[in-house]
Amino acid sequence: MITLKKEDGPADLGGVTHLSIGVSWDPTVGSSGGLLGKVRQKAGTDLDLIAIAMQGAEPVRLAGLDSLDPLGNGSLTHSGDNQTGRGDGDDETVSVELARVPDNITSIVFIAAAYKKRSAFQNARNISFKVYDATGGSIQQVADIWPSLLTKDNGCAVAKAMRDGAGWKLQVINETGKIKQGDEQALMRFAVSK
């Protein structure tokens, strides 16, 4: 089993065949009180977990939003869009079967964003990114990454999986930044910067 921390640098994923990253959050009233606050909490908050497959420095495929199997072979899949943050466990998950990722993909950047208009990290509480080793069908949590509550940003680069010879390494990033809402090009530029 691996354990991951940002300060430890890239972790060798030797022996890990299936990797999953999940995001969970709780809806909140944000700074609204009264009736508006109750309506906002009932509606929930829409965050998006996105995985961007890179070919060198170029983003070439995106898992998330409305793309659930961007490589077409089941090696990089997204669980679907949770638009409220309601429910137990992870609200959205990206799974990677490392050995089946095509050779031309050199890295995968995992990002969470308040991507859609009128969504915001400030309207979510207790945001948590969990990394799982799902090798052999058993799922073991190997990291729980929490972004700062002080951020005014709407995006967080969670982690980056990188090819390392015949294997893979995973680096915890946990850095926030601004992404223009509704702009896929802005998502791509954010991923390239990591």
N, C-alpha and C positions, 0 to 999 in steps of 0.2 A: 504494500500500500504506500502511496506517496502522500506527503503533506505539502501544502502550498502556502507560502507567505510571500508578499511583495519583496520584502527585504532579503529573502533567500536567493533571489535570481531565478533563472529558468530551471524548472524541475524536469528531470529525465523521465519520460513516459514509457521507458522500457517495460514490457510486460503488460502495459495497458492497451487493450484492443478497442474498447468502447469508452468514450468520454461523453459526459453530458454536463451542460451548464443550464441552470434554472434561475429564474428571477421570481421573487415574490414581493408583494407590497400590500399595504393596507390602505383603503380609501380614507380620506380625512376631509374635514370641512375647510382646511387651509385657514386663511385669515377671515373667512366669512362666518358670521354668527347668525342666530335666529333662523328664520324660514329658509333664506338662501343657503345657509350652511347645511341645513337638514336635506335640502334638495340635492346639493352638491355631494354630500356623503352618500345619499341613496343612489345617485347616478354612478358613483365610483370614479376611478381615475384610470386613464388608459396609458400605460407605459408599453414599450415594445422592446423585446429582445431580438437582436439581429446578429447574424453571423455573416461576415463578408470574407469570401474565399479570394485569396490573392495569388496572382501569378507574378512572382517577383514583386515589383512595386505597383503593379496594376490590379485594381479590383476587377474581378471577372464574373463572380456569381454572388447572389445575396439570398440568404435563408431568413425568412421572416416577412412581416407585413402580409402579403398575399402569396408568397412563394414558399411552399412547404418542402420541396425536394429539388433544389436548384441544379444539382449535378445529375439528376435523372437516374441515379442508381441506388438510392437509399443510403448513401454514405454520409450525407449531411442533410439532416431533416429538422424541421421546426414543428412544434406541437400545435400551432395555431394561435390566433389572436385573442387574448383575453382583454376585454375592453373595460373592466371594472376593478380588478384587483380582489374580487370576492372569491372565497373558497379556501380550502386548506391546502397546504403544500405549495409547490411552485405554480405560479400563474402562467408562465410560458417557459418552454424548454427547447434547447437545441441539442441534438444528439449527433455524435460523429463516430463512425466506424473507421478508425484510422487507416487500417490496411486497405480499405476499398476506395479511399480518396484518390482520385486520378493523380498520376505523377506530376502533371503540370501545375498542380496547386502546391505552392510552396509554404503558405501560411494561412491561418484563419483567424480573423480578429472578431472578438465577441463584444458587442456594444449594446447598451441599454439606453433608450432615449424616450423622452416625452416628445414623440415625433409628430403626432397629429395636432392640428391647431386646437387651442384651448386645453391642451394637456400640459402638465407641469410637474416637475419633481416635487415642488412645494405642495402639491395637492395629493402627495403620497406620503405615507409614513412607514417606517420600519422596512425600508428597501433592503433586500438581501439577495446576493448572488451566490448560489451554491454550485460547487464543482463536484462532480461525482465520477468515480471510477466504476463503470458498469460492465467490466470484464467478466465473462463467464455467466452472465445473467444475474449476478448479485450486485446490488448497488450500494457502494460505500461513499459517504460524503468525505471529501478530502480537503475542502476549503469552504469557508463562509466569509464572503467579502462584503463589507458594509461601506457604502459611500458616505461622505460627510453630510450631515444635516445642514451645514452652513452654506452649501453651494447655491448659487443663483443660476447655475448652468442647467441645461436640459439634456445633456448627454453624458454617458460614462463609458469609457473604454474599460471593460472588465478584465479581459485576459487575451493572450495571443498564443495560439498553438503554431509551432514552427517545425518544419522538417529539419532533422539533424542526422545526415547520412541516411541510413535505412530506417531510422526511427523518428520520433517526435519529441519535442520539449514543449512545456507550457509555462508561460510567464504571466504572473499576476500583474496587471497594470494599475487598475483602480484610480484612473485619472478622469476628472470631469472636464467638460468643455461645452462651448455653445455650438449648436447645430440648427441651421435654419429649418423651422418646422415645415414639413411637407415637401422637402427638397432632397431627393435621393442622391443628387450630386454632392450635397453637403455631407450626407452620411459617408459617402465614398471618400471624400477628402479627409474627414475625421479619421477614418480607418487607415488611410495611407500615412497619416501623421504619426501613427503608433507603430 
